[in-house]
Amino acid sequence: MKGYIEERAVELANYIVENKATVRAAAKKFGISKSTVHKDVTERLMKINSALAEEAKAVLDKNKAERHIRGGLATKAKYKGKHGG
C-alpha cells in the first residue's frame, strides 16, 4: 500500500504541474478527495521528491491566489442569462 501511495503522489504532482491543474481538478481526475490530493502533494511528496513537490506547490499556490477571480467569473457567467446580462 505504501508504494502505491508514493506512486500516486508523484502521478498527482506530475498531473498538476503539466496541466496547471487545481486540487479539485486533480481529485476529480484521480477519483480521490481534495484533502488526499493536498496531503499527497504537500506532505508525502516532500519526502519522496522535494523538487517535484516544490514545482507542484508553486502551481497550487498560483491557483489559490487566483481562485477568487475564477469564482467571480463563474458567478458572472451563472447570472448573465438570468438577469439579461
C-alpha positions in Angstrom: 0.0 0.0 0.0 2.8 2.4 0.9 4.4 2.1 -2.5 1.0 2.8 -4.2 0.6 6.0 -2.2 4.0 7.2 -3.1 3.4 6.4 -6.7 0.1 8.2 -6.6 1.7 11.3 -5.0 4.2 11.5 -7.9 1.5 11.0 -10.5 -0.7 13.7 -8.9 2.2 16.2 -8.8 3.1 15.5 -12.4 -0.5 15.9 -13.5 -0.8 19.2 -11.6 2.5 20.6 -13.0 1.9 19.5 -16.6 -1.8 20.7 -16.7 -1.5 23.6 -14.3 -4.4 21.8 -12.6 -6.3 22.8 -9.5 -6.6 20.5 -6.4 -10.2 20.0 -7.4 -9.4 19.0 -11.0 -6.7 16.6 -9.9 -9.1 15.0 -7.3 -11.7 14.5 -10.0 -9.2 13.0 -12.5 -7.8 10.5 -10.0 -11.1 9.8 -8.2 -9.9 10.8 -4.7 -10.7 13.6 -2.3 -9.3 17.1 -2.4 -7.8 16.6 1.0 -6.0 13.5 -0.2 -4.6 15.4 -3.2 -3.4 18.2 -0.9 -1.8 15.8 1.6 -0.1 13.7 -1.1 1.3 16.8 -2.9 2.3 18.9 0.1 3.4 16.3 2.7 4.0 12.9 1.3 5.7 14.0 -1.9 8.2 16.2 0.0 9.7 13.0 1.5 9.9 11.3 -1.9 10.8 14.1 -4.4 11.2 17.5 -2.9 12.0 19.2 -6.3 8.7 17.9 -7.8 6.9 18.9 -4.6 8.1 22.4 -4.9 7.0 22.7 -8.5 3.5 21.3 -7.7 3.3 23.6 -4.7 4.1 26.6 -6.9 1.2 25.7 -9.2 -1.2 25.2 -6.3 -0.2 28.5 -4.7 -0.8 30.3 -8.0 -4.2 28.6 -8.3 -5.0 29.6 -4.8 -4.1 33.2 -5.4 -6.3 33.3 -8.5 -9.3 31.4 -7.2 -11.3 34.5 -6.3 -11.1 35.6 -9.9 -12.3 32.3 -11.2 -15.1 32.3 -8.7 -16.2 35.8 -9.8 -16.2 34.8 -13.4 -18.2 31.6 -12.7 -20.8 33.7 -10.8 -20.9 36.3 -13.6 -21.5 33.5 -16.2 -24.1 31.9 -14.0 -26.2 35.1 -13.7 -25.6 36.5 -17.1 -28.5 34.7 -18.7 -30.9 35.1 -15.8 -30.7 38.9 -15.4 -30.4 39.9 -19.1 -26.8 40.5 -18.7 
